[in-house]
Amino acid sequence: MVSGKVRGLFGISLLAVAAISAAADLPTFRLEMKDGVLNPARIAVPAGQKIKIEIHNLGQSAAEFESVQLRKEKVLAPGAQSFVVIAPLQPGEYKFFDDFHTQAQGVIVAK
């Protein structure tokens, strides 16, 4: 007989695997951040579709992907990588920036 706690943990594990699998299937765009330089600074994405942006900090200092419009922020240590998942966007432009390097400004363009 399996206890309720074990069943609960198993259920949570299945949900986590499902979430990771769903994120892996999304259209994915790579963003490199390096000491105040964004590459690319302009990311064209499909409108009306959930997307994933892989963020790679190639610099020697911390970086922060932030977008007030999209309500997203992610801090990365030097050499770290992570991702953000963005809900389907209406056509338009959505600004993002590196909060630690004020000159690093970018835009996501949904078409």
PyMOL commands that set and color helices and strands:
alter all, ss='L'
color gray80, all
select helices_A, chain A and resi 4-24
alter helices_A, ss='H'
color red, helices_A
select strands_A, chain A and resi 28-34+37-39+42-45+51-57+63-67+72-76+81-86+92-98+101-110
alter strands_A, ss='S'
color yellow, strands_A
deselect
rebuild
show_as cartoon
